[in-house]
Amino acid sequence: MADIDLKNLTDLYVSVWGEPDAERRRDTIRRLWSADAVHVLQPPQEMRQAAEGLGFDRLVLEARGHDALESRVTRAYEEFVAPGTFVFRSRGDADRLQDVVKFRWEMVPRTGGDPAGTGLEILLLGPDGRIVSDYQFIEG
């Protein structure tokens, strides 16, 4: 397992979601995630409830591979960061157990104030230190 600095990893992870330059965002995605990595999102409660109302007992969203990850990250950037409304930041609580890393992040108004959203990230790292599996839980 590669020697990983948790603060650098989580800072880079969080920063890619707010990266305005498409080329830098693409390069960072390739540095962070392996080519066939998967990002699995447990959607917010209101989305899960809407899915249940349609007869789905489980709603999980998934992006696999660099192109899908780039689409996912770009969409989040365009919705939350590009308009100048929010920024993402790590809560500074990263921890690691062998090849598993967990940390929390928050989305806060660019002008300051309480978080508008929070999440828990669970990352499974490959031997080269890049993300193989990324599980995102929206907590608030």
C-alpha positions as CSV (number, residue, x, y, z in Angstrom):
1,M,0.0,0.0,0.0
2,A,1.3,3.4,-1.0
3,D,2.2,5.8,1.8
4,I,-0.7,8.3,1.9
5,D,-0.9,11.6,3.7
6,L,-4.5,11.8,4.8
7,K,-4.7,15.5,4.9
8,N,-3.4,15.8,1.4
9,L,-5.7,13.1,0.1
10,T,-8.8,14.6,1.6
11,D,-7.9,18.2,0.7
12,L,-7.3,17.1,-2.9
13,Y,-10.6,15.1,-2.9
14,V,-12.6,18.0,-1.6
15,S,-10.9,20.6,-3.9
16,V,-11.7,18.7,-7.1
17,W,-15.5,19.3,-6.5
18,G,-14.8,23.0,-6.5
19,E,-12.2,23.2,-9.3
20,P,-13.3,25.7,-11.9
21,D,-10.8,24.7,-14.6
22,A,-12.1,21.6,-16.5
23,E,-8.6,20.4,-17.5
24,R,-7.3,20.6,-13.9
25,R,-10.5,18.9,-12.7
26,R,-10.0,16.1,-15.3
27,D,-6.3,15.6,-14.3
28,T,-7.1,15.6,-10.6
29,I,-9.8,13.0,-11.1
30,R,-7.3,10.7,-12.9
31,R,-4.8,11.3,-10.0
32,L,-7.4,10.5,-7.3
33,W,-9.4,7.6,-8.8
34,S,-8.2,4.5,-10.6
35,A,-9.4,4.0,-14.2
36,D,-12.2,1.7,-13.3
37,A,-13.1,3.2,-9.9
38,V,-16.7,3.5,-8.7
39,H,-18.3,6.4,-6.9
40,V,-21.5,5.2,-5.1
41,L,-23.9,7.8,-3.7
42,Q,-26.6,7.3,-1.1
43,P,-28.9,10.1,-2.1
44,P,-30.5,12.5,0.3
45,Q,-33.5,11.2,2.3
46,E,-36.0,13.1,0.1
47,M,-34.8,11.4,-3.0
48,R,-35.0,8.0,-1.3
49,Q,-38.5,8.7,-0.1
50,A,-39.6,9.8,-3.7
51,A,-38.1,6.5,-5.0
52,E,-40.0,4.5,-2.4
53,G,-43.2,6.2,-3.4
54,L,-42.5,4.9,-6.9
55,G,-42.1,1.4,-5.6
56,F,-38.3,1.2,-5.5
57,D,-37.1,-0.3,-2.2
58,R,-33.5,1.0,-2.7
59,L,-32.1,4.0,-4.5
60,V,-28.3,4.0,-5.1
61,L,-26.6,6.2,-7.7
62,E,-23.3,5.1,-9.2
63,A,-20.6,6.5,-11.5
64,R,-17.9,4.1,-12.8
65,G,-14.7,5.1,-14.6
66,H,-13.0,8.4,-15.2
67,D,-15.6,9.7,-17.7
68,A,-18.5,9.1,-15.5
69,L,-16.6,10.4,-12.5
70,E,-15.8,13.6,-14.4
71,S,-19.5,14.0,-15.3
72,R,-20.5,13.5,-11.7
73,V,-17.9,16.0,-10.3
74,T,-18.6,18.6,-13.0
75,R,-22.3,18.4,-12.4
76,A,-21.9,19.0,-8.7
77,Y,-19.5,21.9,-9.4
78,E,-21.9,23.5,-11.9
79,E,-24.9,23.2,-9.5
80,F,-23.3,24.2,-6.2
81,V,-20.0,26.0,-6.7
82,A,-20.0,27.8,-10.1
83,P,-22.9,30.1,-9.3
84,G,-20.9,31.4,-6.4
85,T,-23.3,30.0,-3.8
86,F,-21.3,27.3,-2.0
87,V,-17.8,25.9,-1.3
88,F,-16.9,22.4,-0.2
89,R,-14.5,21.8,2.7
90,S,-13.2,18.9,4.7
91,R,-14.1,18.7,8.4
92,G,-10.6,17.6,9.1
93,D,-11.5,14.3,10.7
94,A,-9.9,11.8,8.3
95,D,-9.0,8.4,9.6
96,R,-7.5,5.4,8.0
97,L,-7.6,1.6,8.7
98,Q,-5.3,-0.3,6.2
99,D,-6.7,0.6,2.8
100,V,-9.9,2.3,4.0
101,V,-10.2,6.0,4.5
102,K,-13.1,7.9,6.0
103,F,-13.8,11.6,6.5
104,R,-16.6,14.1,6.6
105,W,-17.1,17.1,4.4
106,E,-19.5,20.0,4.3
107,M,-20.9,22.4,1.8
108,V,-21.1,25.9,3.2
109,P,-22.2,29.2,1.8
110,R,-19.4,31.1,0.2
111,T,-20.2,34.1,2.3
112,G,-20.0,32.1,5.5
113,G,-22.6,30.6,7.8
114,D,-23.8,27.1,8.8
115,P,-23.3,24.2,6.5
116,A,-26.1,23.7,3.9
117,G,-25.0,20.0,3.4
118,T,-22.8,17.5,5.0
119,G,-21.5,14.1,4.0
120,L,-19.5,11.0,5.0
121,E,-17.0,9.7,2.5
122,I,-15.6,6.1,2.7
123,L,-12.8,5.4,0.3
124,L,-11.2,2.1,-0.5
125,L,-7.7,2.7,-1.9
126,G,-5.8,0.5,-4.3
127,P,-2.1,-0.5,-4.0
128,D,-1.1,2.6,-5.8
129,G,-2.9,4.8,-3.3
130,R,-5.7,5.8,-5.8
131,I,-9.4,5.4,-5.0
132,V,-10.9,2.1,-6.1
133,S,-14.3,2.5,-4.4
134,D,-15.8,5.7,-3.1
135,Y,-19.0,5.5,-1.0
136,Q,-20.7,8.8,-0.3
137,F,-23.4,9.2,2.3
138,I,-25.3,12.5,2.3
139,E,-25.9,13.2,6.0
140,G,-27.6,16.6,6.0
